[in-house]
Amino acid sequence: MTVASAGSSSAERHPQARRARGLVLLLGAVLIAALVETGTLAFYWFPLLTGLTYLVAAAASRSRGTLWAPGLIVTAVGVSAALWLREGRSADSFQFLAVAVLSLGLGGVVAGLLATLRGFAISAMSVALPVLLFGAFALAEQQRIAPFAGSTLVYVALLAVWGVFELRPSSA
């Protein structure tokens, strides 16, 4: 993986790219809230929807760095969680833990391949941070810590704040 500083990608320096990313993050937050909080989709679809939101935001901003690694990692975990949990299996089992860790690794490997084969600016931090956050949020869910347990509202709010931040006016 290439080590890249924040904003090293040309798309990161352009306000239009940042705004495109922000708009997609906001729309993703609204879509997740509309689908999951209303019960249209079960809660276990949330990670997949979040990962796809990251990937669409990365594509919309024409970035070759920001959000590709987190998007691939969260999407991989989201696919495995949805497939595992829709069958009625327990999220509290050792097997689910193994599937989740395998998926985290798979997403990281695919991100590394993007860096190696396609020249994407994927940093070690862009791989490590989503893994860390997945573990922290999964633990909060498992321990039923409010306001994280069984609700997407905290996550959607964080995603929306991030989207709003990306929509900020240019400073230069």
N, C-alpha and C positions, 0 to 999 in steps of 0.2 A: 504494500500500500504506500502511496505517496503521502508524505506528511505535508499538509497544507495549512497555511494560516487562514484565519477567518477572513472571508472576503477575497480569497485569492483567485477565484473564478471570475471571469469578466462579467458574467451574468450577475454576480453578487454586487458589483459596483454600480450597476445601472438601476435607477429608480423604477423603471418600467418592469424589470424582472422582479424586483422586491415587491412591487404592488401586485403583480400577477400571482406571486406566491401567497401574499397576504389575502387576496380575494379568495383563492382556492381554500386556504386554511379556514377562513370565515364560513364559506359555503359548506365545507366539510363538517364544521362544528354544528351548523344548523341542521344539516342532513342527519348526522349522528343523533342529535337530540330528537329530531322528528321521528326517526325510525326506532331507536332503542328506548328512549324514555317513554314513548307512547305505547310500547309493547308490540309494535308492528314486527320488530325483530327481537329475538332473545338477546339478553345482555352479552352472551358469549360471542356475538358477532361484532362487538365493539372494537376489539383489537384489529380485526381485518379491515373494518371501515376506516380506522385511524391510519393504518399502514397505507391503504389505497389513497387516502387523502394526501399523505406525504408524497407519494409517488406522482400523483397528478400535479401537486404543487411544484415539485421538482421539474416535471416536464413543462408545465405552463411557464415557469420562469426561465426555461432553457438553460438551467444550471447544469454544470458538470461536477458539482460538489454537494452543496447544501441539500439535505433531505434524501438523497439517494440511499445512503447507507441506513439511516433510521427507517426509511420507507421499506426497504427490502427486508430488514430484520423484523420490524413490527408486522409486516404483511405475512412473512413466513410463520411467525408465531400465531398470527390471527387465523391463517388457514388451518393450522394444526389444531388450534383450540376449537374452532368451529366444527371441524370434522370429528374431533374427539367428543366434545360435549353434546353435539346434536344427537348422538347415539345414546344419550342418557348416562354416559360414563361419568365418574366422579372426578372433579378437579383436585380433590384431596388425595389422590392415589399417587404412589411412587411412579407408576407407569406414565401418568400425565406429566409429572415432573421430568421424566426422561424425554418424553416427546417435546416438551417445551424447550429443554436445553438443546436437544438436537435441532430444533427449528431455529433457535437463536444462533447456533453455530452455522447452520445452512445459510441464513440471511447474511451473516458476517462473511462467509466464504464467497457468496455471490457478489457482495459489495467489494471484496478484495479483488475478485476477477475483473470487475468493472474498472477498478483502478489500474490493474496490470495490463489488461487487454485493450481497454478503450481510453486510457489516459484520464479517467475521472479523478478529481481531487478529493479522495476519500481519506480522511485522517483517522488515526487510531481513536481519537476522542469521538468521532462521529459513529464509530462502531461500538465503543465501550459505553457511551452514555445511554443509548437505548436499552442495552442489556442491564445496566445498573437500574434504570428507572423501571424496566419491566419487573425486575426482582423486587424492588421496593413496593411498587403498586400491587404486585401479586401477593406479597406478604401482608399488606394492608387489607386486601380483599379476604385473604384466608383467615386473618385474625379478626375479621369483621369490624375493622376500625372505621368509625364514621368520620367524615362523610364519604369515604371511598367505597365502602362495601355496597355492592349491588346497584350503584348509581353511576351514571355517566356524567352527571352534572358538573362535578369538579373538573373532570378531564375536558369536557366540552368548554367550560369556562376558560381553562388554561389555553386550549387551542384557539379560542376566540380572541383572547388577549394577545396571543402571539400574532394572529392575523391582523389585528388592529395595529400592533406595533409595526408590522411590515408595511402597512399603508401610510405610515407617517410621511410628512412632506420631506423633500430632500433638504439636506443641510447645506449643500453647496450649490 
